[in-house]
Amino acid sequence: MTGHRKQAGTGRKPCRTRRAVTGVQAATEAGLEAYIERIVRAAPPFTASQRARLAAILNGVAPAAGRASRKAADHEDGRA
């Protein structure tokens, strides 16, 4: 064998740094954010049972097994 030494860092994963966001990426993200805001703004408000279920999911509590009737749920959010 020759007297070659193994290079330091060989066999390791390369160090990855965050890349700067390009103008195209920033424009794409801004467009996506605006699209999501329009969709959310146009959606009907949550019913009381939907709010309770979502709160339970986000707080890590098991949601209640019972569900309100469809007629009651429609009445809650103003639908006839």
C-alpha positions in Angstrom: 0.0 0.0 0.0 1.0 3.5 -0.6 1.3 6.1 2.1 -2.0 7.9 1.2 -4.1 9.0 4.1 -7.8 9.0 4.1 -9.3 12.5 3.7 -10.9 14.0 6.8 -14.7 13.8 6.5 -14.8 11.0 3.9 -17.8 8.8 4.5 -19.7 11.6 6.2 -22.8 13.2 4.9 -22.1 16.5 3.2 -22.9 19.6 5.2 -26.0 21.2 3.7 -26.8 24.8 4.3 -30.0 26.7 3.6 -30.2 28.3 0.3 -31.5 31.8 -0.2 -35.0 32.0 -1.6 -35.1 33.0 -5.2 -37.4 35.6 -6.6 -39.4 32.9 -8.4 -39.8 30.8 -5.2 -40.9 33.9 -3.2 -43.5 34.8 -5.9 -44.8 31.2 -5.9 -45.1 31.2 -2.1 -46.8 34.6 -2.1 -49.3 33.4 -4.8 -50.0 30.2 -2.9 -50.6 32.2 0.3 -53.0 34.5 -1.4 -54.9 31.6 -2.9 -55.2 29.9 0.4 -56.4 33.1 2.1 -59.1 33.5 -0.7 -60.3 30.0 -0.2 -60.5 30.3 3.6 -62.3 33.6 3.4 -64.9 32.2 1.0 -65.6 29.2 3.1 -68.7 29.2 5.4 -68.0 29.5 9.1 -67.6 26.4 11.3 -70.6 25.2 13.2 -70.4 24.9 17.0 -69.9 21.1 16.7 -67.1 21.6 14.1 -65.4 24.1 16.3 -65.6 21.8 19.3 -64.2 18.8 17.2 -61.4 20.9 15.8 -60.5 22.3 19.2 -60.4 18.7 20.6 -58.1 17.5 17.8 -55.7 20.5 18.1 -55.6 20.2 21.9 -54.9 16.4 21.7 -58.2 15.4 23.4 -60.2 12.6 21.9 -63.2 14.1 20.0 -66.7 13.2 21.3 -68.1 10.1 19.6 -71.6 11.6 19.2 -72.5 13.7 16.2 -75.3 16.3 15.9 -78.0 15.6 13.4 -77.6 17.1 9.9 -80.7 19.3 10.4 -79.3 20.7 13.7 -75.9 21.3 12.1 -77.5 23.2 9.2 -79.5 25.3 11.5 -76.4 26.2 13.6 -74.6 27.9 10.7 -77.6 29.8 9.3 -78.6 27.4 6.5 -82.3 26.7 6.1 
